[in-house]
């Protein structure tokens, strides 16, 4: 049982015994540095239950705790805040209980636990993955790992947008300008090759628009009448009609893209348990519309189109079936969600990792699924995230000005190499070891920089700043982990024994940080926020470095103190590794 749980029960009993009232919730916060204390109880909420002044209340509860709770050593009251000093014995007992535990802070899922399905990546098959996808992928993958660590079963999935006019644009441009080029003959990754022709289409299309406008057409007329767009539209109709040569080309080019994506996912260190393809799901949901009509959830307009009226819920009327009977994206998403639960009956909720421009879409989707009566619809969550920008500004796919994910991964590795060499940190490394370390540092820098920001906020990504070995960065934390491993290699004594020592102030601060890790995992899972784990890890590392600079570790003359400090260092290293594992980041044994 963690400290807050122990104190909650004891404070509730104190309030009951002292004032004969029931306190439903105890509010804690970290003790401010200028006051003595390890944890602070906020007294103000009690004033609603007990007529008194906050200082008097705090003193009465503090006296009760000192007399009745072995963990409480002493206290002080500042205004409406009760600052509690916890005994060294509590922290020693806590540490001896967890120092040899594997996966400290992680909760194993119960066998009958409902699973959470996390959707992320979900790219289009007409272009390579770019910087925006990278944030999506890293967020979704990390949230999946955090939810798993919190005690849930998790399935990682994606929906691949492999059909539509944008796919036909790349196909048509390849037909016209490709001369049979393939990934093998061009030396390009498949997704980059297909993306190249998406850009080629746009160039040719714009040229045709200019020509038509020079002939006197309006811009709107030119956009509609340009031969390239008309041919692309016809190709889409041919695909939908199952024209063999069009379907064959579509399969071939999509496979090029899937092979390319697989390389990028491997570079990012992510994987999936299942894949859904829009070409298979775009008809899903149509039968659900019929069910919704029968139940009075949907309504049919005179032209035959089907809608749902959500105005009473503060939204608007939303179309779910066009007058010609074709589905819209909303219909498809309804059907896909239902299909996922059919495929995985133990799914009890879903997390959709999608940019914040789709906030409204998901409000509507979740509400419709609730109205249709699916119990799992109560546990749907839109992991809405802000856009990523570069110091140079926004990116545009069709103009070919995006930051390609593969190029970014390579740039991070190159930057890590340059900074590592400049700092002279790699003496005694073989070339192979160096190459591996550059990837570890570069990817650690990229992932940490992306994930330390609250997902809901937009962010500016600066590759060079992210690889700094000082400050709130991945390499700074990796370097501290490597420092700890160096200490452990030099410690030639038994670290499994329990020791009883007088705890130094810096050791106590570290123990408090370690104890918080399980709570951080639960909070991060509840809030779908890897940033909580990232910034916790940074705080832990700052505290460790302060400890490292203040006390002697291997040079300590008192044998028990030396053993304890090495044990403490070892556990800090384990928590860093676990926390970084939740962020998808590797840690180097030496650096």
C-alpha positions in Angstrom: 0.0 0.0 0.0 1.4 3.4 -1.0 1.8 6.3 1.4 -1.2 8.3 0.1 -3.5 5.3 0.6 -2.2 4.7 4.1 -2.6 8.4 5.0 -6.0 8.7 3.4 -7.4 6.0 5.6 -5.7 7.3 8.8 -6.8 11.0 8.1 -10.4 9.9 7.5 -10.3 8.0 10.8 -8.8 11.0 12.5 -11.6 13.3 11.2 -14.2 10.7 12.2 -12.8 10.3 15.7 -12.0 14.0 16.4 -15.1 15.7 14.8 -17.6 12.9 14.2 -17.9 13.7 10.5 -17.1 11.7 7.4 -14.4 13.0 5.0 -15.0 11.4 1.6 -11.7 12.6 0.0 -8.3 13.7 1.2 -6.5 16.2 -0.9 -2.7 15.8 -1.1 0.0 17.9 -2.7 3.8 17.9 -2.7 5.3 19.9 0.2 6.8 23.2 -1.0 10.6 23.2 -0.7 10.7 26.1 1.8 8.8 24.0 4.4 9.7 20.8 6.2 7.6 17.9 5.1 7.3 14.9 2.7 3.7 15.2 1.8 1.1 17.9 2.5 -2.6 17.6 3.3 -4.9 20.5 2.2 -7.1 21.4 5.1 -9.4 23.9 3.4 -12.0 21.4 2.1 -12.6 20.3 5.8 -13.9 23.7 6.7 -17.2 22.8 4.9 -17.6 20.0 7.4 -16.1 21.4 10.7 -16.5 24.9 12.0 -13.0 25.9 13.0 -10.0 27.7 11.6 -7.6 25.8 9.3 -4.5 26.1 11.6 -6.4 24.7 14.6 -7.8 21.9 12.4 -4.4 21.1 11.0 -2.8 20.9 14.4 -5.5 18.6 15.8 -5.2 16.2 12.9 -1.4 16.4 13.0 -1.3 15.5 16.8 -3.7 12.6 16.1 -1.4 11.2 13.3 1.8 11.5 15.4 0.1 9.6 18.2 -1.6 6.9 16.2 0.3 6.4 12.9 3.7 4.9 13.0 4.6 6.3 9.6 4.2 9.9 10.8 7.2 11.3 12.6 6.2 15.0 13.0 4.3 17.8 11.3 3.9 21.5 10.9 0.9 23.6 9.8 1.2 26.6 7.5 -2.1 28.4 6.9 -4.4 25.7 5.6 -1.7 23.2 4.8 -0.7 20.3 7.1 3.0 19.3 6.2 3.7 15.8 7.3 7.2 14.4 7.9 7.3 10.6 7.3 9.7 8.4 9.3 12.9 7.0 7.8 11.6 3.5 8.8 8.7 3.8 6.4 11.0 4.6 3.5 13.5 1.9 4.4 10.7 -0.7 4.7 9.2 0.5 1.4 12.6 0.2 -0.4 13.5 -3.2 1.0 10.1 -4.4 -0.2 10.6 -3.3 -3.8 14.3 -3.2 -4.4 14.4 -6.8 -5.9 11.0 -6.6 -7.5 10.8 -6.9 -11.3 8.5 -4.6 -13.2 8.0 -2.3 -10.2 4.9 -0.1 -10.8 3.4 -2.4 -13.5 0.1 -4.1 -12.9 -0.6 -7.5 -14.5 -4.0 -7.6 -16.3 -6.7 -9.9 -14.8 -7.6 -12.8 -16.9 -11.2 -11.7 -17.4 -10.2 -8.0 -17.9 -11.7 -6.2 -20.9 -9.3 -5.2 -23.6 -8.6 -1.7 -24.9 -8.0 -1.3 -28.6 -5.6 1.5 -29.5 -5.7 2.8 -33.1 -2.8 4.8 -34.4 -0.8 5.5 -37.6 -3.7 5.0 -40.0 -1.9 6.4 -43.1 -2.9 6.9 -46.7 -1.2 4.6 -49.3 -0.3 7.5 -51.7 2.7 8.9 -49.8 5.4 8.0 -47.3 5.0 8.6 -43.6 6.0 12.1 -42.5 6.7 14.1 -39.3 3.0 14.4 -38.4 2.6 10.7 -38.7 5.6 10.2 -36.4 3.9 12.1 -33.6 0.8 10.1 -34.1 2.6 6.8 -34.1 4.8 7.5 -31.1 1.8 8.8 -29.1 -0.4 5.8 -30.0 2.3 3.2 -29.4 3.3 4.8 -26.0 -0.3 5.1 -24.8 -0.9 1.5 -25.7 2.2 0.4 -23.6 1.1 2.7 -20.7 -2.5 1.3 -20.6 -1.0 -2.2 -20.7 1.3 -1.4 -17.7 -1.7 0.0 -15.8 -3.3 -3.5 -15.8 -5.3 -3.7 -19.0 -5.2 -6.0 -22.0 -4.3 -3.9 -25.1 -4.6 -4.5 -28.9 -2.8 -2.2 -31.2 -4.4 -1.6 -34.6 -4.6 0.8 -37.5 -7.0 1.5 -40.4 -5.1 1.9 -43.7 -6.7 4.4 -46.1 -6.0 2.4 -49.3 -8.8 3.5 -51.6 -10.2 6.8 -53.0 -9.3 9.5 -55.5 -5.9 10.3 -53.8 -4.7 6.7 -54.4 -5.9 6.9 -58.1 -3.8 10.1 -58.5 -0.6 8.2 -57.8 -1.6 5.3 -59.9 -2.5 7.5 -62.9 0.7 9.5 -62.7 2.8 6.3 -62.5 0.9 5.0 -65.6 1.6 8.2 -67.5 5.2 9.0 -66.4 6.6 5.9 -64.7 7.9 3.9 -67.6 7.5 0.7 -65.6 9.6 2.0 -62.7 9.6 -0.2 -59.5 11.2 0.1 -56.1 13.8 -2.4 -57.3 14.7 -0.6 -60.5 14.6 2.9 -58.9 16.3 2.1 -55.6 13.5 3.9 -53.8 11.5 2.6 -50.9 8.0 1.7 -52.2 6.2 4.3 -50.3 8.6 7.0 -51.5 8.2 5.9 -55.1 4.4 6.1 -54.9 4.7 9.4 -53.1 6.9 10.7 -55.9 4.0 10.1 -58.4 1.5 11.8 -56.1 3.6 14.9 -56.4 3.9 14.3 -60.2 0.2 14.2 -60.5 -0.2 17.5 -58.7 2.4 19.2 -61.0 0.7 17.9 -64.2 -2.8 18.8 -62.9 -1.7 22.4 -62.0 -0.1 22.7 -65.5 -3.4 21.7 -67.1 -5.4 24.1 -64.9 -3.1 26.9 -66.0 -3.5 26.0 -69.7 -7.3 25.9 -69.4 -7.4 29.2 -67.6 -5.3 30.7 -70.3 -7.9 29.5 -72.7 -10.6 31.5 -70.8 -11.9 29.0 -68.3 -12.5 30.1 -64.7 -10.3 28.5 -62.1 -13.2 26.5 -60.8 -14.1 25.3 -64.3 -10.4 24.5 -65.0 -10.1 22.4 -61.9 -13.2 20.3 -62.8 -12.3 19.9 -66.5 -8.6 19.2 -66.4 -7.9 15.9 -68.1 -5.8 14.6 -65.2 -8.6 14.9 -62.6 -11.2 13.4 -65.0 -9.0 10.4 -65.7 -8.4 9.9 -62.0 -12.1 10.0 -61.3 -12.7 7.4 -64.1 -10.0 5.2 -62.6 -11.8 5.3 -59.2 -15.0 4.3 -60.9 -13.1 1.5 -62.7 -11.7 0.3 -59.3 -15.1 0.3 -57.7 -16.4 -1.7 -60.7 -13.6 -4.2 -60.2 -11.9 -3.6 -63.6 -9.1 -6.3 -63.4 -6.1 -4.2 -64.7 -7.0 -1.3 -62.4 -7.4 -3.6 -59.4 -4.1 -5.3 -60.2 -2.2 -2.0 -60.5 -3.8 -0.9 -57.2 -2.7 -4.1 -55.4 0.9 -3.8 -56.8 1.4 -0.1 -55.8 -0.2 -0.6 -52.4 2.1 -3.5 -51.7 5.0 -1.3 -52.5 3.7 1.2 -49.9 3.1 -1.5 -47.3 6.7 -2.8 -47.7 8.0 0.7 -47.3 5.8 1.4 -44.2 7.1 -1.8 -42.6 10.7 -0.4 -42.8 9.6 2.9 -41.2 7.7 1.1 -38.4 10.7 -1.0 -37.7 12.9 2.1 -37.5 10.5 3.7 -35.1 10.3 0.4 -33.0 6.5 0.0 -33.3 4.2 -2.9 -34.2 0.5 -3.8 -34.6 -1.7 -6.6 -33.6 -4.1 -6.1 -36.4 -4.7 -4.1 -39.6 -7.9 -2.9 -41.1 -8.1 -1.7 -44.7 -10.6 1.0 -46.0 -11.0 -1.1 -49.1 -12.6 -3.8 -46.9 -14.4 -1.5 -44.5 -15.9 1.3 -46.7 -19.1 -0.7 -47.1 -19.4 -1.6 -43.4 -22.0 0.3 -41.4 -24.7 0.4 -44.1 -26.7 -2.4 -42.5 -26.3 -0.6 -39.1 -28.0 2.4 -40.7 -31.0 0.2 -41.5 -31.1 -1.0 -37.9 -30.9 2.6 -36.7 -33.8 3.6 -39.0 -36.0 0.8 -37.5 -35.1 2.0 -34.0 -35.9 5.6 -34.8 -32.2 6.7 -34.2 -31.8 7.8 -37.8 -34.3 9.6 -40.1 -34.7 9.5 -43.8 -35.1 12.7 -45.8 -37.5 12.9 -48.9 -34.5 12.5 -51.3 -33.6 9.2 -49.7 -30.6 10.4 -47.7 -30.3 9.2 -44.0 -29.4 11.5 -41.2 -29.1 11.6 -37.4 -30.3 14.7 -35.6 -27.9 15.6 -32.7 -29.1 19.2 -32.2 -30.4 18.4 -28.7 -26.9 17.3 -27.7 -25.5 20.6 -29.0 -24.2 19.2 -32.3 -25.9 19.3 -35.7 -27.7 17.0 -38.2 -25.2 14.5 -39.6 -25.6 12.5 -42.8 -24.9 8.8 -42.6 -26.1 7.6 -46.0 -26.2 9.7 -49.2 -29.4 9.8 -51.4 -27.8 7.4 -53.9 -27.2 4.9 -51.0 -23.5 5.3 -50.7 -21.8 5.5 -47.3 -19.9 8.5 -45.9 -16.8 8.3 -43.6 -19.0 8.4 -40.5 -20.9 5.3 -41.7 -17.6 3.5 -42.3 -16.3 4.4 -38.9 -19.4 3.2 -37.2 -19.2 -0.1 -39.1 -15.4 -0.5 -38.4 -15.8 0.0 -34.7 -18.6 -2.6 -34.6 -16.5 -5.0 -36.7 -13.5 -4.6 -34.4 -15.6 -5.8 -31.4 -16.9 -8.7 -33.5 -13.3 -9.7 -34.3 -12.2 -9.2 -30.6 -15.2 -9.9 -28.3 -13.1 -9.0 -25.2 -12.7 -5.4 -26.4 -14.3 -3.0 -23.9 -13.2 0.3 -25.2 -11.1 2.0 -27.9 -8.6 4.8 -28.2 -8.4 6.7 -31.5 -5.1 8.5 -32.1 -6.1 11.3 -34.5 -5.2 14.9 -34.9 -7.4 17.6 -33.2 -8.9 18.7 -36.6 -11.2 15.7 -36.2 -12.5 16.5 -32.7 -16.0 17.1 -33.9 -16.1 13.9 -36.0 -15.3 11.8 -33.0 -17.9 13.5 -30.8 -20.5 12.6 -33.3 -19.2 9.0 -33.8 -19.1 8.2 -30.1 -22.6 9.7 -29.6 -24.0 7.7 -32.5 -22.5 4.4 -31.1 -23.9 5.2 -27.7 -27.4 5.8 -29.2 -27.1 2.5 -31.0 -26.8 0.8 -27.6 -23.3 -0.6 -27.6 -22.0 -0.8 -24.0 -18.4 -0.5 -25.0 -19.2 2.9 -26.6 -19.0 4.4 -23.0 -15.3 3.7 -23.1 -14.3 5.4 -26.4 -11.6 8.0 -26.3 -10.3 10.4 -28.9 -6.6 10.9 -28.3 -6.6 14.3 -29.9 -3.2 15.8 -30.5 -1.9 19.1 -31.8 0.1 19.5 -35.0 3.9 19.4 -35.3 5.6 22.3 -37.0 9.3 22.9 -37.8 11.2 26.1 -37.4 10.8 26.5 -41.2 7.0 26.3 -41.0 4.1 24.0 -42.0 4.4 21.0 -44.3 2.4 20.3 -47.5 2.2 16.7 -48.9 1.2 17.3 -52.4 3.9 19.9 -53.0 6.5 17.5 -51.7 7.6 19.8 -48.8 6.9 17.4 -45.9 9.6 16.0 -43.6 9.8 12.4 -44.5 9.8 10.0 -41.5 12.7 7.9 -42.8 14.8 11.1 -43.5 14.0 12.3 -40.0 15.1 9.0 -38.4 18.4 9.2 -40.4 18.9 12.9 -39.5 18.4 12.1 -35.8 21.1 9.4 -36.0 23.5 11.8 -37.9 22.9 14.6 -35.4 23.5 12.2 -32.4 26.7 11.1 -34.1 27.9 14.7 -34.6 27.1 15.8 -31.0 28.6 12.6 -29.4 31.8 13.0 -31.4 32.0 16.7 -30.4 31.6 15.9 -26.7 34.2 13.0 -27.0 32.1 10.5 -25.1 32.8 7.4 -27.1 36.4 6.4 -26.3 37.0 2.7 -26.6 34.0 1.9 -28.7 34.1 -0.2 -31.8 32.6 1.3 -35.0 29.7 -1.2 -34.7 29.1 -0.2 -31.1 29.2 3.5 -32.1 26.7 3.0 -34.9 24.3 1.2 -32.6 24.7 3.9 -29.9 24.0 6.7 -32.4 20.7 5.1 -33.3 19.8 4.6 -29.6 20.6 8.2 -28.8 19.0 9.7 -31.9 15.7 7.8 -31.6 15.7 8.4 -27.8 16.0 12.1 -28.6 13.3 12.1 -31.2 10.8 10.1 -29.1 11.4 11.9 -25.8 11.1 15.3 -27.5 7.8 14.3 -29.1 6.3 12.7 -26.0 7.3 15.1 -23.3 4.8 17.6 -24.6 1.1 17.3 -23.6 -0.5 15.5 -26.5 -3.3 18.2 -26.8 -0.7 20.9 -27.5 0.8 21.8 -30.8 4.6 21.6 -30.9 7.6 22.9 -32.6 10.2 20.1 -33.4 13.8 21.1 -33.4 16.1 18.1 -34.1 19.3 19.6 -32.9 17.8 20.8 -29.6 16.3 17.4 -29.0 19.8 15.7 -29.0 21.2 18.1 -26.3 23.0 16.1 -23.6 21.8 18.6 -21.0 18.3 19.7 -19.9 14.9 18.0 -20.4 16.0 15.6 -23.3 16.2 11.9 -24.0 20.0 11.8 -24.2 20.4 13.6 -20.8 18.3 10.8 -19.2 20.0 8.1 -21.2 23.4 9.4 -20.0 22.3 9.3 -16.4 21.1 5.7 -16.9 24.6 4.8 -18.4 26.3 6.5 -15.4 24.3 4.3 -13.0 25.3 1.1 -14.9 28.9 2.2 -14.6 28.5 2.4 -10.8 26.9 -1.1 -10.8 29.8 -2.6 -12.8 32.2 -1.3 -10.2 30.2 -2.5 -7.2 31.6 -5.9 -6.3 29.3 -6.8 -3.4 26.0 -8.4 -2.6 23.1 -6.0 -3.4 20.3 -8.2 -2.4 20.6 -7.8 1.4 18.4 -5.6 3.4 20.2 -2.8 5.2 19.2 -0.4 8.0 20.8 3.0 7.8 20.1 6.6 8.7 18.6 8.1 5.5 20.2 11.2 4.0 17.8 14.0 2.9 18.8 13.3 -0.8 18.1 9.6 -0.4 14.7 10.3 1.0 13.9 12.6 -1.9 14.9 9.8 -4.3 12.7 7.3 -2.5 9.8 9.6 -2.7 10.3 9.9 -6.4 10.5 6.1 -6.8 7.4 5.5 -4.8 5.4 7.8 -7.1 6.1 5.7 -10.2 3.1 3.4 -9.9 0.8 6.4 -9.5 2.3 8.1 -12.5 1.6 5.0 -14.6 -2.0 5.0 -13.5 -2.4 8.8 -14.1 -0.8 8.6 -17.5 -3.1 5.7 -18.5 -6.2 7.5 -17.2 -5.2 10.8 -19.0 -3.7 9.0 -22.1 -0.6 11.2 -21.7 2.9 9.8 -22.2 4.1 13.4 -21.2 3.4 12.5 -17.5 5.8 9.5 -17.7 8.4 11.5 -19.7 8.5 14.5 -17.3 8.4 12.2 -14.2 11.5 10.5 -15.6 13.2 13.8 -16.0 12.4 14.8 -12.4 13.7 11.4 -11.2 16.9 11.9 -13.1 17.4 15.5 -11.8 16.9 14.2 -8.3 19.4 11.4 -8.9 22.0 13.7 -10.2 21.6 16.0 -7.2 22.0 12.9 -5.0 25.1 11.8 -7.0 26.7 15.2 -6.6 25.9 15.6 -2.9 26.9 12.2 -1.4 29.7 9.7 -1.9 28.5 6.4 -3.3 31.3 3.9 -4.0 33.7 6.1 -1.9 31.5 6.0 1.2 33.4 4.5 4.1 30.4 3.1 6.0 29.8 -0.3 4.3 26.0 -0.4 4.9 25.5 3.2 3.6 27.6 2.3 0.5 25.5 -0.8 -0.2 22.3 1.2 0.3 23.4 3.9 -2.1 24.3 1.4 -4.8 21.0 -0.4 -4.2 19.2 2.9 -4.6 21.1 3.7 -7.7 20.2 0.3 -9.2 16.5 0.9 -8.5 16.6 4.4 -10.1 18.2 2.8 -13.2 15.5 0.2 -13.3 12.7 2.8 -13.1 14.4 4.9 -15.8 14.5 1.8 -18.1 10.9 0.9 -17.3 9.6 4.4 -17.8 11.6 4.8 -21.1 10.3 1.4 -22.2 6.8 2.8 -21.9 7.9 5.6 -24.2 9.4 3.2 -26.7 12.9 4.4 -25.9 16.0 2.2 -25.4 18.7 2.9 -22.8 22.4 2.3 -23.4 24.5 0.3 -20.9 27.4 2.7 -21.4 27.7 6.0 -23.1 
